[in-house]
Amino acid sequence: MTIPISIRNDVLLSKALQSLIDEGRVSCELGEELHTNATLPGLTALAMMIKKSRFGNSIFFNENLHVNTTNVCTLACRFCAFRKGPRHRDAYSLTPEEFVSRIEPFEGKIDEVHAVGGLHPDWTIDHYSEIYRITKQRFPGISIKSLTAVEVKHIASKSGLGVLETLTILRDSGLDSLPGGGAEILVDTIRDRICMGKEKSSEYLEIHGIAHELGIPTNCTMLFGTIETIQDRITHLNKLREQQDSSGGFQCFVPYPFLKDNTRLPEARLASGEEVIRIISLSRIMLDNIPHIKAYRMNIGDHLSTIAINSGADDIDGTVGHEEIMHVAGSTTNLNYDSYKLGNLIVSAGQNPVKRDSTYTRFEPLEIKSKKEGKLLPIIGQ
């Protein structure tokens, strides 16, 4: 592959590229230097070079639906606009039957349901097991991606079980994968300020490691633009790749910026659009052992997503259908997308849409036709 001029003529980027060739990864020190000093065009060029070496011009997405089990939560994280107290007029807690009813209008249109929620004060493992069992019974072809690490910890505690036993029971009830939310920043001094009461950094990693041992693939995430430093971000990325070295079950990394609306974190240092793209590119460069980097459309919107998939991201959040957590925090991203609309968005960015399943094991290149003329839109060569 030809090395872009923006990399060849830049000492810092050339150093990073040589480190990737010789060592297979860049150090934390070099990662921090890239974050601080690399030009954005050069950084995105290096990230895109890595992405293309793995996936060509393919951009992956799936047909999914977000269903939140409950917005009632025993915690009150300062950055969260979704959480409600049990007596709040807008509080809700879905029964297994109500959960299934949310999926029914999308039957035949989705292959994944993404389900997370608050830490319900009363629910034990029995409630979640019943949700998964009934969902699988009613929709056997739909993959269930559900539960953040802190939800797993909470369910285990409420049920008097260990994490291993909890995940084993939930897996056998129908749980297929974990979405990876709740990582925030894996630095406990930051967590103590923005999400006091959540699991420690080591617990997040341990719970995902246990899931990997059980054959449950997971995603991992990073919330940035609150109060963390650049060094904190690099520490976070390094902890994820060290965990991946150990357990190997992370399939996708999902970085997303903090949305300030309707939260209690006025001191947050909100990330700019340029900073969002910088983080996505840096993630692709540093996370050499995590296959996929996602442009989380529900958070960063369509415009930044199209830039992100030209800056190192190879995955874009799917059709979604319904989403609450980001939208109550201020997101205005369109939810009314089908495969055609999402595929057209990818083609408009000069990339090739590839429909995938929930665990990146089945792939179907998507041909996008112009609705006006019925012609295939151009597909970029691999």
Buried (B, 14 or more C-beta within 10 A) or exposed (E): EEBBEBBEEBEBBBBBBEBBEEEEBBBBEBBBBBBEEBEBBBBBBBBBBBBBEEBBBBBBBBBBBBBBBBBBBBBEBBBBBBBBBBEEEEBEBBEBEEBBEBBEEBEEEBBBBBBBBBBBBEBBBEBBBBBBBBBBEBBEEBBBBBBBBBBBBBBBBBBEBEBBEBBBBBBEBBBBBBBBBBBBBBBEEBBEBBBEEBBEBEBBBBBBBBBBEBEBBBBBBBBBBBBBEBBBBBBBBBBBBEBBEEBBBBBBBBBBBBBBEEBEBEEBEEBEEEBBBBBBBBBBBBBBBBBBBBBBBBBBBBEBBBBBBBBBBBBBBBBBBBBBBBBBBBBEBEBEBEBBEBBBBBBEBEBBBBBBBBBBEEEEEBEBEEEEEEEEEEBEEE
